[in-house]
Amino acid sequence: MKFVRIFKYTALCCALLLLAAAIIIYPERYITSCFNGFALWAECVLPSLFPFMVITLIFIKTGMAEKAALPLKKVTGIFSLPPSAAVCFVMSICSGYPAGARAVEEFYESGCISGADAKKLCALCSTSGPLFIIGSVGVKMLQSKTAGWILLAAHAFSVLSVALIISVFSRKKQITQYRRAPADKNVLYNSFFGAVTSVAVAGGFIAFFCVAAQIVCDFNLLYPIEKLLSLFTGGEAASAVCRGLIEATAGCGALSATGAKLTLPLTGFLITFGGVSILLQQLSYFTKAKVSALYFICVKFIQALVCFFVLLPFV
């Protein structure tokens, strides 16, 4: 166990030193990548995430989300899910990453759900939003609103189906006693503050991992994966997917520019998996609710594969 911990810290230190060295050696290249990351956040993520994040937090902090969840207790109980599951999923699918994770963490911190409930909800409440998928990816990147709607439907289906299967077949735990969260005396300020903080942090993640993705591509650090993917699609598309495994938004943009045959399924895979940047954003909330990082990453990979195969007939 001690050896594993030492290995993790050593690997992390080496990765950070490599990133720092690359930025120092080629500052003009990676400063531009960082700027492009913030520009991508401001154009594609900020407009679609911030308003819904505010709405989500107001719903939770005022107690309206809890009241809306109670009538659904019998329905969610069929799938061995807590009453808040349906409300959290709607918030997640309307807002996009990482609003669902934030909602689950808020419910956990308030004592409305247990760690076992959060483990089930992490699979259900990890979705991108319609404004990003249809507007940013469909219209702006793929130049097709129809493609955006197809992506959204496949994405929602893959997340929902895998999450419900996991929940139904997971071992039943003791049912959590549902209780009301303590009243928030400054709902409006705390909701806006929480939304601004979350969206700003998301921008930081995107900018940093845009730089990391560029460095990974420049130094061919994912060459084995890129080589394997190039057997099924073109070299440019394989490179774009590797970039998307680090930062999904930038990867989707690069992939749409290739015009590869498998662009739609591969884009669905990247959106559903999320890449390192989006995964870490969500884990910053889910780990507070005692969700294992390895478990969550495995679930997202399975959901991404389902989305890929669902979209294959549309090629």
TORKOL-4160 file (C-alpha; in steps of 0.2 Angstrom, whole numbers, padded with zeros to 4 digits, m for minus):
315
<pt num="1" X="0000" Y="0000" Z="0000"/>
<pt num="2" X="0014" Y="0012" Z="0004"/>
<pt num="3" X="0023" Y="0007" Z="m0012"/>
<pt num="4" X="0007" Y="0012" Z="m0022"/>
<pt num="5" X="0006" Y="0028" Z="m0013"/>
<pt num="6" X="0024" Y="0033" Z="m0017"/>
<pt num="7" X="0022" Y="0028" Z="m0035"/>
<pt num="8" X="0006" Y="0039" Z="m0037"/>
<pt num="9" X="0015" Y="0054" Z="m0029"/>
<pt num="10" X="0031" Y="0051" Z="m0040"/>
<pt num="11" X="0021" Y="0049" Z="m0056"/>
<pt num="12" X="0011" Y="0065" Z="m0051"/>
<pt num="13" X="0027" Y="0075" Z="m0048"/>
<pt num="14" X="0035" Y="0069" Z="m0064"/>
<pt num="15" X="0019" Y="0074" Z="m0074"/>
<pt num="16" X="0019" Y="0091" Z="m0066"/>
<pt num="17" X="0038" Y="0094" Z="m0069"/>
<pt num="18" X="0035" Y="0089" Z="m0087"/>
<pt num="19" X="0021" Y="0102" Z="m0089"/>
<pt num="20" X="0031" Y="0115" Z="m0081"/>
<pt num="21" X="0047" Y="0112" Z="m0091"/>
<pt num="22" X="0037" Y="0112" Z="m0107"/>
<pt num="23" X="0029" Y="0129" Z="m0103"/>
<pt num="24" X="0045" Y="0136" Z="m0099"/>
<pt num="25" X="0054" Y="0130" Z="m0115"/>
<pt num="26" X="0039" Y="0135" Z="m0126"/>
<pt num="27" X="0030" Y="0149" Z="m0117"/>
<pt num="28" X="0023" Y="0157" Z="m0133"/>
<pt num="29" X="0015" Y="0141" Z="m0138"/>
<pt num="30" X="0007" Y="0136" Z="m0122"/>
<pt num="31" X="0002" Y="0153" Z="m0116"/>
<pt num="32" X="m0008" Y="0153" Z="m0133"/>
<pt num="33" X="m0016" Y="0136" Z="m0128"/>
<pt num="34" X="m0021" Y="0143" Z="m0111"/>
<pt num="35" X="m0029" Y="0158" Z="m0119"/>
<pt num="36" X="m0038" Y="0147" Z="m0131"/>
<pt num="37" X="m0044" Y="0137" Z="m0117"/>
<pt num="38" X="m0052" Y="0152" Z="m0108"/>
<pt num="39" X="m0059" Y="0158" Z="m0124"/>
<pt num="40" X="m0067" Y="0141" Z="m0127"/>
<pt num="41" X="m0074" Y="0142" Z="m0109"/>
<pt num="42" X="m0081" Y="0159" Z="m0112"/>
<pt num="43" X="m0089" Y="0155" Z="m0129"/>
<pt num="44" X="m0096" Y="0137" Z="m0126"/>
<pt num="45" X="m0097" Y="0133" Z="m0107"/>
<pt num="46" X="m0100" Y="0149" Z="m0098"/>
<pt num="47" X="m0117" Y="0154" Z="m0107"/>
<pt num="48" X="m0124" Y="0136" Z="m0105"/>
<pt num="49" X="m0118" Y="0132" Z="m0088"/>
<pt num="50" X="m0120" Y="0148" Z="m0077"/>
<pt num="51" X="m0138" Y="0152" Z="m0078"/>
<pt num="52" X="m0143" Y="0134" Z="m0075"/>
<pt num="53" X="m0130" Y="0132" Z="m0061"/>
<pt num="54" X="m0139" Y="0147" Z="m0052"/>
<pt num="55" X="m0156" Y="0140" Z="m0054"/>
<pt num="56" X="m0150" Y="0123" Z="m0048"/>
<pt num="57" X="m0143" Y="0130" Z="m0032"/>
<pt num="58" X="m0158" Y="0141" Z="m0028"/>
<pt num="59" X="m0169" Y="0125" Z="m0031"/>
<pt num="60" X="m0159" Y="0115" Z="m0018"/>
<pt num="61" X="m0155" Y="0129" Z="m0005"/>
<pt num="62" X="m0174" Y="0135" Z="m0004"/>
<pt num="63" X="m0180" Y="0117" Z="m0002"/>
<pt num="64" X="m0190" Y="0117" Z="m0018"/>
<pt num="65" X="m0180" Y="0102" Z="m0024"/>
<pt num="66" X="m0183" Y="0092" Z="m0009"/>
<pt num="67" X="m0202" Y="0095" Z="m0010"/>
<pt num="68" X="m0202" Y="0091" Z="m0029"/>
<pt num="69" X="m0193" Y="0074" Z="m0025"/>
<pt num="70" X="m0205" Y="0068" Z="m0012"/>
<pt num="71" X="m0219" Y="0063" Z="m0024"/>
<pt num="72" X="m0207" Y="0053" Z="m0034"/>
<pt num="73" X="m0202" Y="0042" Z="m0019"/>
<pt num="74" X="m0212" Y="0027" Z="m0025"/>
<pt num="75" X="m0205" Y="0028" Z="m0043"/>
<pt num="76" X="m0187" Y="0030" Z="m0038"/>
<pt num="77" X="m0189" Y="0016" Z="m0026"/>
<pt num="78" X="m0193" Y="0004" Z="m0040"/>
<pt num="79" X="m0175" Y="0007" Z="m0046"/>
<pt num="80" X="m0168" Y="0007" Z="m0028"/>
<pt num="81" X="m0164" Y="0026" Z="m0030"/>
<pt num="82" X="m0167" Y="0039" Z="m0017"/>
<pt num="83" X="m0181" Y="0052" Z="m0019"/>
<pt num="84" X="m0169" Y="0065" Z="m0025"/>
<pt num="85" X="m0163" Y="0055" Z="m0040"/>
<pt num="86" X="m0176" Y="0061" Z="m0053"/>
<pt num="87" X="m0174" Y="0080" Z="m0048"/>
<pt num="88" X="m0155" Y="0078" Z="m0048"/>
<pt num="89" X="m0155" Y="0070" Z="m0065"/>
<pt num="90" X="m0166" Y="0084" Z="m0072"/>
<pt num="91" X="m0155" Y="0097" Z="m0065"/>
<pt num="92" X="m0140" Y="0088" Z="m0072"/>
<pt num="93" X="m0147" Y="0085" Z="m0090"/>
<pt num="94" X="m0153" Y="0104" Z="m0090"/>
<pt num="95" X="m0137" Y="0112" Z="m0083"/>
<pt num="96" X="m0123" Y="0100" Z="m0089"/>
<pt num="97" X="m0106" Y="0096" Z="m0081"/>
<pt num="98" X="m0103" Y="0098" Z="m0067"/>
<pt num="99" X="m0120" Y="0104" Z="m0060"/>
<pt num="100" X="m0126" Y="0086" Z="m0057"/>
<pt num="101" X="m0111" Y="0082" Z="m0046"/>
<pt num="102" X="m0113" Y="0099" Z="m0037"/>
<pt num="103" X="m0132" Y="0094" Z="m0034"/>
<pt num="104" X="m0127" Y="0077" Z="m0027"/>
<pt num="105" X="m0114" Y="0084" Z="m0016"/>
<pt num="106" X="m0126" Y="0098" Z="m0009"/>
<pt num="107" X="m0139" Y="0084" Z="m0005"/>
<pt num="108" X="m0126" Y="0073" Z="0004"/>
<pt num="109" X="m0119" Y="0088" Z="0014"/>
<pt num="110" X="m0137" Y="0092" Z="0019"/>
<pt num="111" X="m0139" Y="0074" Z="0025"/>
<pt num="112" X="m0153" Y="0070" Z="0013"/>
<pt num="113" X="m0144" Y="0056" Z="0005"/>
<pt num="114" X="m0131" Y="0043" Z="0011"/>
<pt num="115" X="m0114" Y="0038" Z="0003"/>
<pt num="116" X="m0122" Y="0023" Z="m0005"/>
<pt num="117" X="m0136" Y="0034" Z="m0012"/>
<pt num="118" X="m0122" Y="0046" Z="m0019"/>
<pt num="119" X="m0113" Y="0031" Z="m0027"/>
<pt num="120" X="m0129" Y="0027" Z="m0037"/>
<pt num="121" X="m0133" Y="0045" Z="m0041"/>
<pt num="122" X="m0115" Y="0048" Z="m0048"/>
<pt num="123" X="m0119" Y="0037" Z="m0062"/>
<pt num="124" X="m0136" Y="0045" Z="m0065"/>
<pt num="125" X="m0131" Y="0064" Z="m0063"/>
<pt num="126" X="m0116" Y="0065" Z="m0074"/>
<pt num="127" X="m0122" Y="0073" Z="m0090"/>
<pt num="128" X="m0118" Y="0087" Z="m0102"/>
<pt num="129" X="m0132" Y="0099" Z="m0105"/>
<pt num="130" X="m0143" Y="0103" Z="m0121"/>
<pt num="131" X="m0136" Y="0121" Z="m0123"/>
<pt num="132" X="m0118" Y="0114" Z="m0125"/>
<pt num="133" X="m0122" Y="0098" Z="m0135"/>
<pt num="134" X="m0135" Y="0106" Z="m0147"/>
<pt num="135" X="m0128" Y="0124" Z="m0148"/>
<pt num="136" X="m0110" Y="0123" Z="m0145"/>
<pt num="137" X="m0106" Y="0105" Z="m0152"/>
<pt num="138" X="m0120" Y="0103" Z="m0165"/>
<pt num="139" X="m0123" Y="0120" Z="m0172"/>
<pt num="140" X="m0105" Y="0128" Z="m0170"/>
<pt num="141" X="m0094" Y="0113" Z="m0172"/>
<pt num="142" X="m0103" Y="0101" Z="m0183"/>
<pt num="143" X="m0114" Y="0114" Z="m0192"/>
<pt num="144" X="m0129" Y="0104" Z="m0189"/>
<pt num="145" X="m0143" Y="0106" Z="m0176"/>
<pt num="146" X="m0150" Y="0089" Z="m0180"/>
<pt num="147" X="m0133" Y="0081" Z="m0176"/>
<pt num="148" X="m0134" Y="0090" Z="m0159"/>
<pt num="149" X="m0151" Y="0083" Z="m0155"/>
<pt num="150" X="m0145" Y="0066" Z="m0160"/>
<pt num="151" X="m0130" Y="0068" Z="m0149"/>
<pt num="152" X="m0141" Y="0074" Z="m0134"/>
<pt num="153" X="m0153" Y="0059" Z="m0136"/>
<pt num="154" X="m0139" Y="0046" Z="m0137"/>
<pt num="155" X="m0130" Y="0054" Z="m0123"/>
<pt num="156" X="m0145" Y="0054" Z="m0111"/>
<pt num="157" X="m0150" Y="0037" Z="m0116"/>
<pt num="158" X="m0133" Y="0030" Z="m0112"/>
<pt num="159" X="m0131" Y="0038" Z="m0095"/>
<pt num="160" X="m0149" Y="0034" Z="m0090"/>
<pt num="161" X="m0149" Y="0016" Z="m0095"/>
<pt num="162" X="m0132" Y="0011" Z="m0088"/>
<pt num="163" X="m0136" Y="0021" Z="m0072"/>
<pt num="164" X="m0153" Y="0012" Z="m0069"/>
<pt num="165" X="m0145" Y="m0005" Z="m0073"/>
<pt num="166" X="m0131" Y="m0002" Z="m0060"/>
<pt num="167" X="m0144" Y="0004" Z="m0047"/>
<pt num="168" X="m0156" Y="m0011" Z="m0050"/>
<pt num="169" X="m0143" Y="m0024" Z="m0049"/>
<pt num="170" X="m0132" Y="m0017" Z="m0035"/>
<pt num="171" X="m0134" Y="m0024" Z="m0018"/>
<pt num="172" X="m0148" Y="m0016" Z="m0008"/>
<pt num="173" X="m0143" Y="m0005" Z="0006"/>
<pt num="174" X="m0153" Y="0001" Z="0021"/>
<pt num="175" X="m0165" Y="0015" Z="0015"/>
<pt num="176" X="m0159" Y="0032" Z="0020"/>
<pt num="177" X="m0171" Y="0042" Z="0031"/>
<pt num="178" X="m0176" Y="0057" Z="0021"/>
<pt num="179" X="m0175" Y="0073" Z="0030"/>
<pt num="180" X="m0176" Y="0091" Z="0026"/>
<pt num="181" X="m0160" Y="0101" Z="0024"/>
<pt num="182" X="m0158" Y="0116" Z="0036"/>
<pt num="183" X="m0164" Y="0132" Z="0030"/>
<pt num="184" X="m0152" Y="0144" Z="0021"/>
<pt num="185" X="m0154" Y="0161" Z="0027"/>
<pt num="186" X="m0146" Y="0170" Z="0013"/>
<pt num="187" X="m0151" Y="0159" Z="m0002"/>
<pt num="188" X="m0149" Y="0172" Z="m0016"/>
<pt num="189" X="m0131" Y="0177" Z="m0012"/>
<pt num="190" X="m0125" Y="0159" Z="m0008"/>
<pt num="191" X="m0133" Y="0153" Z="m0024"/>
<pt num="192" X="m0124" Y="0166" Z="m0035"/>
<pt num="193" X="m0108" Y="0164" Z="m0025"/>
<pt num="194" X="m0108" Y="0145" Z="m0027"/>
<pt num="195" X="m0113" Y="0146" Z="m0046"/>
<pt num="196" X="m0099" Y="0159" Z="m0049"/>
<pt num="197" X="m0086" Y="0149" Z="m0040"/>
<pt num="198" X="m0091" Y="0133" Z="m0049"/>
<pt num="199" X="m0091" Y="0141" Z="m0066"/>
<pt num="200" X="m0075" Y="0150" Z="m0063"/>
<pt num="201" X="m0067" Y="0134" Z="m0057"/>
<pt num="202" X="m0073" Y="0125" Z="m0073"/>
<pt num="203" X="m0065" Y="0138" Z="m0083"/>
<pt num="204" X="m0048" Y="0135" Z="m0074"/>
<pt num="205" X="m0050" Y="0117" Z="m0077"/>
<pt num="206" X="m0053" Y="0119" Z="m0096"/>
<pt num="207" X="m0039" Y="0132" Z="m0098"/>
<pt num="208" X="m0026" Y="0121" Z="m0088"/>
<pt num="209" X="m0031" Y="0105" Z="m0097"/>
<pt num="210" X="m0031" Y="0113" Z="m0114"/>
<pt num="211" X="m0012" Y="0117" Z="m0111"/>
<pt num="212" X="m0010" Y="0099" Z="m0104"/>
<pt num="213" X="m0018" Y="0092" Z="m0120"/>
<pt num="214" X="m0007" Y="0102" Z="m0131"/>
<pt num="215" X="0008" Y="0096" Z="m0122"/>
<pt num="216" X="0003" Y="0078" Z="m0123"/>
<pt num="217" X="0000" Y="0079" Z="m0142"/>
<pt num="218" X="0017" Y="0088" Z="m0145"/>
<pt num="219" X="0026" Y="0075" Z="m0135"/>
<pt num="220" X="0016" Y="0060" Z="m0142"/>
<pt num="221" X="0013" Y="0054" Z="m0124"/>
<pt num="222" X="m0003" Y="0045" Z="m0130"/>
<pt num="223" X="0005" Y="0038" Z="m0145"/>
<pt num="224" X="0000" Y="0020" Z="m0142"/>
<pt num="225" X="m0018" Y="0025" Z="m0140"/>
<pt num="226" X="m0017" Y="0036" Z="m0155"/>
<pt num="227" X="m0010" Y="0023" Z="m0166"/>
<pt num="228" X="m0023" Y="0010" Z="m0161"/>
<pt num="229" X="m0037" Y="0023" Z="m0165"/>
<pt num="230" X="m0029" Y="0027" Z="m0181"/>
<pt num="231" X="m0033" Y="0009" Z="m0187"/>
<pt num="232" X="m0051" Y="0013" Z="m0186"/>
<pt num="233" X="m0052" Y="0031" Z="m0191"/>
<pt num="234" X="m0040" Y="0043" Z="m0199"/>
<pt num="235" X="m0024" Y="0050" Z="m0190"/>
<pt num="236" X="m0031" Y="0067" Z="m0188"/>
<pt num="237" X="m0047" Y="0060" Z="m0180"/>
<pt num="238" X="m0036" Y="0049" Z="m0168"/>
<pt num="239" X="m0026" Y="0064" Z="m0163"/>
<pt num="240" X="m0042" Y="0074" Z="m0159"/>
<pt num="241" X="m0049" Y="0060" Z="m0149"/>
<pt num="242" X="m0033" Y="0059" Z="m0139"/>
<pt num="243" X="m0034" Y="0078" Z="m0136"/>
<pt num="244" X="m0052" Y="0075" Z="m0131"/>
<pt num="245" X="m0047" Y="0062" Z="m0118"/>
<pt num="246" X="m0038" Y="0076" Z="m0109"/>
<pt num="247" X="m0050" Y="0090" Z="m0112"/>
<pt num="248" X="m0067" Y="0085" Z="m0120"/>
<pt num="249" X="m0072" Y="0102" Z="m0127"/>
<pt num="250" X="m0056" Y="0105" Z="m0136"/>
<pt num="251" X="m0056" Y="0087" Z="m0143"/>
<pt num="252" X="m0074" Y="0089" Z="m0150"/>
<pt num="253" X="m0069" Y="0105" Z="m0159"/>
<pt num="254" X="m0053" Y="0097" Z="m0166"/>
<pt num="255" X="m0063" Y="0081" Z="m0171"/>
<pt num="256" X="m0077" Y="0091" Z="m0180"/>
<pt num="257" X="m0064" Y="0099" Z="m0191"/>
<pt num="258" X="m0057" Y="0083" Z="m0197"/>
<pt num="259" X="m0073" Y="0078" Z="m0206"/>
<pt num="260" X="m0069" Y="0059" Z="m0202"/>
<pt num="261" X="m0083" Y="0046" Z="m0205"/>
<pt num="262" X="m0084" Y="0042" Z="m0186"/>
<pt num="263" X="m0085" Y="0060" Z="m0180"/>
<pt num="264" X="m0102" Y="0058" Z="m0173"/>
<pt num="265" X="m0100" Y="0042" Z="m0163"/>
<pt num="266" X="m0083" Y="0048" Z="m0157"/>
<pt num="267" X="m0090" Y="0065" Z="m0152"/>
<pt num="268" X="m0103" Y="0056" Z="m0142"/>
<pt num="269" X="m0090" Y="0046" Z="m0134"/>
<pt num="270" X="m0080" Y="0061" Z="m0129"/>
<pt num="271" X="m0095" Y="0071" Z="m0122"/>
<pt num="272" X="m0101" Y="0056" Z="m0112"/>
<pt num="273" X="m0084" Y="0051" Z="m0105"/>
<pt num="274" X="m0079" Y="0069" Z="m0102"/>
<pt num="275" X="m0060" Y="0068" Z="m0102"/>
<pt num="276" X="m0048" Y="0071" Z="m0088"/>
<pt num="277" X="m0054" Y="0089" Z="m0086"/>
<pt num="278" X="m0072" Y="0086" Z="m0084"/>
<pt num="279" X="m0069" Y="0070" Z="m0074"/>
<pt num="280" X="m0059" Y="0079" Z="m0061"/>
<pt num="281" X="m0071" Y="0093" Z="m0060"/>
<pt num="282" X="m0085" Y="0081" Z="m0055"/>
<pt num="283" X="m0074" Y="0071" Z="m0044"/>
<pt num="284" X="m0070" Y="0087" Z="m0034"/>
<pt num="285" X="m0088" Y="0086" Z="m0028"/>
<pt num="286" X="m0092" Y="0067" Z="m0029"/>
<pt num="287" X="m0077" Y="0062" Z="m0018"/>
<pt num="288" X="m0084" Y="0073" Z="m0004"/>
<pt num="289" X="m0099" Y="0062" Z="m0005"/>
<pt num="290" X="m0088" Y="0046" Z="m0003"/>
<pt num="291" X="m0088" Y="0041" Z="m0021"/>
<pt num="292" X="m0073" Y="0031" Z="m0027"/>
<pt num="293" X="m0064" Y="0039" Z="m0041"/>
<pt num="294" X="m0060" Y="0022" Z="m0050"/>
<pt num="295" X="m0078" Y="0017" Z="m0049"/>
<pt num="296" X="m0084" Y="0033" Z="m0056"/>
<pt num="297" X="m0072" Y="0033" Z="m0070"/>
<pt num="298" X="m0076" Y="0015" Z="m0075"/>
<pt num="299" X="m0095" Y="0019" Z="m0075"/>
<pt num="300" X="m0091" Y="0034" Z="m0087"/>
<pt num="301" X="m0081" Y="0024" Z="m0098"/>
<pt num="302" X="m0095" Y="0011" Z="m0100"/>
<pt num="303" X="m0108" Y="0025" Z="m0103"/>
<pt num="304" X="m0096" Y="0032" Z="m0116"/>
<pt num="305" X="m0095" Y="0015" Z="m0125"/>
<pt num="306" X="m0114" Y="0013" Z="m0125"/>
<pt num="307" X="m0116" Y="0031" Z="m0133"/>
<pt num="308" X="m0103" Y="0027" Z="m0146"/>
<pt num="309" X="m0112" Y="0011" Z="m0152"/>
<pt num="310" X="m0129" Y="0019" Z="m0151"/>
<pt num="311" X="m0123" Y="0033" Z="m0163"/>
<pt num="312" X="m0114" Y="0021" Z="m0175"/>
<pt num="313" X="m0130" Y="0018" Z="m0186"/>
<pt num="314" X="m0130" Y="0037" Z="m0189"/>
<pt num="315" X="m0113" Y="0037" Z="m0198"/>
